[in-house]
C-alpha cells in the first residue's frame, strides 16, 4: 500500500506504508490513514529526521526490517534512512520555508 504526502510547497511524495509508519514515528506523529504536519510542528519534525539520519551513519541501518528484496536477489537492504527519507525531508523543509502544512493519506 502506498501513502501520498502533499503540500502546496513541494511536489507530492509517495512511499510505502511501512516506510511511512517508520518516518512518522521518528517525527513524533501517530500513523493513521491520513494526517497533517502543521507549520508549528515542522521545525521539530525536521530536527528529528535529521538526527535519525545522523545517528544511522554510526551504526546499523534501522530500515533493515523494511526491506523486501525480490526472491533470488542478494541485496542486503541497506539503502539507508538518508536515501529513503530525503524526499520527505525536502518536503518538510520546503513547507517550513513558505509556512505550509503537509498532509498525508492513502
N, C-alpha and C positions, 0 to 999 in steps of 0.2 A: 504494500500500500504506500502511496506517495502523499506527502504533505507539501502544500504550497504556502510560502511566506510571501506577503505582498506589502508594499509601501509605495507611497507616491514619490519617494525619494530615490528609488532604485528599481531595476528590473526584478521580476519575480524570481524567487529561489525555490527550487523543487528538490526534495530529498526524501529518502526512505523514512518510514515511520520509526524504525529502530534508531536511526541516527538522530532524528528529530527529538525523540524521548531523551536520548543521552545529552544532546546540546541544551535542551530546555532545562534539564536537571542542573547542568553546570551554571546556567544563568539564573537559577532560582525560580523558574516558572513550573507550575504543575502542568503535566501533559494532559491534554484533553482533545476533543475533536476539533476545537477551534479556540482561539485565544488572541491576546494582544500584548505587545510590549509597548507600554506608554512612553512618551517622551521623558517622563520623570525617571523611568526605570532604565533608560538606555545607558547612562554612564556606568552604572553598576554591572549591567549585562556585558558591556564591552570589557570592563576590567576583569570580570570573572572568566570570560572566554579567553582573553589574552593570557591570564595567569595559568589557566589549564594548558594552553599551548606551550608556554614556557616550561611548566612542570613536566610535560611529556618528554621534552628534549633531554631530560636527565634520567629517564627510566623507560620501562616497558610501555608500549602503546596501550592506553586504556580501551582502545577500539577493537582489540583482537577478537572479542566475542561477537562483534557486529559484522565481521567479515564472512561472506559466504562465497567462496571460490567455486566455480563450476567443477563438477566431478572430473577428476583426472588432471587438474592443474596443480602445480606445486607452489603456487603463490602463498606466501606466509601471512598475507593480510595486513602488513604494516604500512598502509598508505599514510597513516598518521593523522592525528587530530588536525594539525595545521592544514593539510591539504583538504580535508573534508569540511572543516569549519570556516575556511576563508570566505566562501560566498555569503554565508550568514553574517560573519564578522564585518565584511564590507558593507552589507546592507544596514547593519546596526550603526556603523559609523556615518553612512550617508544620511540615514534618518536623523541621527543626532545633529548633523550639520545644518539641516533645514527645519528641525523641530517637528518631525513627522512620526507618527506611530507606525508600528509593524503589526500586521495581523496574520494569523495562520489558520489554515483549515484543510480538511481532507478534500 
